[in-house]
Amino acid sequence: MDSVFEVALPKVTSDYLRTDNPRLRELRRRYEGHPASHHSLWSPSYLATELKLEKFRADNVYVHQSRAASDLAYTLTAHYVRSVDQLGLLDTLAEDDLFGNHLVQLNGGLRISRDLLDAVLEINFLNDNLGLAGLQRPVILDIGAGYGRLAHRLVQSLPQLETVLCADAIPESTFLSEFYLKFRGCGTRARVIPLDEVEAELGKRTVDLAINVHSFGECPLRSIEWWLDLVSSNRIKYLFIVPNGKALSSWEPDKKKIDYLPLLLDRGYKMAVAQPNYRGGPSIQKHGLYPCYYYLFERD
């Protein structure tokens, strides 16, 4: 298995992905003081050292890819993903190494990344449990959408999708997802909603499913509570949560972890499904890429 080296991007791209970009500065001003913008892990100083805008798909704060991940882990995970990929996405979704993405090529030529493997698993899980591929014009809210990783894959995978609304409390994430989803040609089927416009936007439409992947576990409880109030008040029926690991817990500024399951139950959500992302036995759960749990909540 060989690593694939990154293709050079046009200079106009690197010129746009700058920390002094006026759009990013605007978003930073707008997000200050918002009730969801209380951060523990994602502080400005942390982002300044851990995120390079022009390499936003590299192994960084968004997606760990190469740290503690061997060639064996990628190979094993790819074989597992293929075994559960009822939608056949692994063979239809293209992958590249743009913006620093850690891309590996398996024997036979299949190019994979953690971005791709995670998305195929997540979309198949939602299809298995909600019949996602058969829903007519679903609207999905992606909370903590990051650079738009999953939104991009949902647009590629679901021809009948109406739209994915991408929201994030980190201005850099909104800035990057605006850029990335436009770069990928997602059009109106993936819309980035700035944090201070999310409440008004949700008041205009019915949302079928809310998603939070590896985000709540990096937030303090009061930020999680704001998002759950938003989801609950808009009567979003399904909520899919993927923590970093197994526990549904916050990350407080003092590094304390607080269980936020009671917040979900208090808002009328019941746990419908709880399972490891890899269900193929102890070997894949131990040696696969970054094992975690999938939780699907439902409310009346």
Number of C-alpha atoms within 10 A of each C-alpha: 15 12 14 14 14 14 11 10 11 8 8 8 13 13 10 15 18 14 14 9 12 11 15 19 14 12 20 16 10 14 17 14 9 13 16 22 21 21 19 18 18 17 13 12 9 12 16 12 9 15 17 18 20 19 15 24 23 22 18 18 17 18 17 17 21 17 9 9 14 14 15 13 16 24 19 16 23 21 11 18 22 17 11 17 16 15 16 15 21 21 11 10 14 13 16 18 20 18 20 19 23 23 24 23 16 16 10 7 10 14 21 23 20 22 19 22 19 18 22 25 21 19 20 22 20 16 16 14 11 14 11 18 20 13 14 12 14 18 20 24 26 24 21 21 27 28 23 25 19 23 27 21 19 23 22 17 19 18 13 15 21 16 22 28 24 29 25 24 28 24 24 23 25 27 24 20 26 19 17 18 23 16 11 11 12 19 12 14 21 27 20 26 21 23 21 17 10 17 16 10 13 18 11 8 10 15 21 16 23 21 20 17 19 20 20 24 26 21 25 26 24 16 19 22 18 15 18 16 14 15 22 18 13 15 17 21 18 23 26 21 22 23 20 18 16 16 16 19 22 24 19 19 16 8 12 10 18 15 13 18 14 10 15 19 13 10 15 14 21 17 16 14 12 13 12 16 23 23 13 13 9 10 11 18 17 12 16 22 26 20 16 18 18 20 18 22 20 17 17 9
